[in-house]
Amino acid sequence: MDLVLVSTPIGYLGSGRGGGVELTLASLVRGLLERGHRLTLVAGQGSVPPAVDPDLRLESVVGVDQPSWQHLERQAAVVIPPDGLLPRLWQRALALGHEADAVLNFGYDWLPLWLTPQVPQALFHLVSMGSVSTVMDEQIAALACWDQRRLAFHTQAQASDFALPASPRVVGNGFDLSAYQFQSGADGPLGWAGRVAPEKGLEDAAAVAAALGEPLWVWGMREDEAYAKRVEAGVPPGTMHWRGFLPTDALQKELGCCRALINTPKWNEAYGNVVVEALACGVPVVAYNRGGPGELVQHGLTGLLVPPDDVDALRQATVRAASLERLACRRWVESHASQDVFAERVEAWIRAGLETEDGSIS
């Protein structure tokens, strides 16, 4: 197929501002290229292409970043800044889409959802978040009623946030496992990874590390600097080891040394990329049983799940995590979350959405 992929309008690819969407997009690009598809990637200026391949073309677009729905009030109205990147991405994507089989959207935004029934191009949406906005919930529900085949989700837990008329298409996520080394050692530090922002619950992981008298290694962009400072001030000096936002190669080397990853979302995570990245290195995950991580962690096998926001249960589970077999973590990822498996699922979703009543591709 000839596909146009539209990146998040929250920062350029490689900036880290797009969070897990950046990793998802990069993995899928590589997986689809390996399956022989021709891709055009539309992204903000300064973006780094995730692969060097003659079948991948990067189209750079200049514009002002779109605010994230994650950081707005639930009842907030749709806002597009002057000279906004979002409409410019879609102006270019729709022009390219005339010659493509389908256009695949990675951004969690109202505009491309609203456009879908209005334009002749076949638009598909990999929904990247759970419910955070009333107007987004309404638009996803409206599109699902028009043609739910145009929507896919990362997990059942995420999809359950929305009013859908039929069972959701769940495609999971995928990772280039050649980029993650399995490490058998289980005596390293505790780890935590993600954007450093209140909805990620870093303070709970910090409290667990402090209660155990252990250091906590933290990877990720400090999106909310005031919040990061409050977390650090709330635990004994030396507890927090800020490792920064690292490229995958450097991250996996450090992350793989951990005896456990603590995952503490305060909201319904759509998936949980860092959970799978840790498992790919052989690191068991101790997580709140909330959202995507609750589906990814196989309790008692690849990690331990505890009731959401129960910090004491989180502490006890962190102590027990060292007894889990690290090789089981890696094997689960190989079976369920490889780059190849993910690309195959997404390809099947798009082909099914393009099928006409007689079974041919439109």
Secondary structure, DSSP 8 states (H G I E B T S, - for coil): -EEEEE--SSS-TTSSTTTHHHHHHHHHHHHHHHTT-EEEEEEETT---S---TTEEEEEE--B----GGGS-TT------TTBHHHHHHHHHHHHHTTSSEEEE----HHHHHHGGGSSS-EEEE--S-S--HHHHHHHHHHHHHHGGGEEBS-HHHHTTS--SS---B----B-GGG--------S-EEEES--SGGG-HHHHHHHHHHHT--EEEES--S-HHHHHHHHHTS-TT-EEEEE---HHHHHHHHTT-SEEEE--SS--S--HHHHHHHHTT--EEEES-HHHHHHS-BTTTEEEE-TT-HHHHHHHHHHGGGS-HHHHHHHHHHHSBHHHHHHHHHHHHHHHHB-TTS-B-
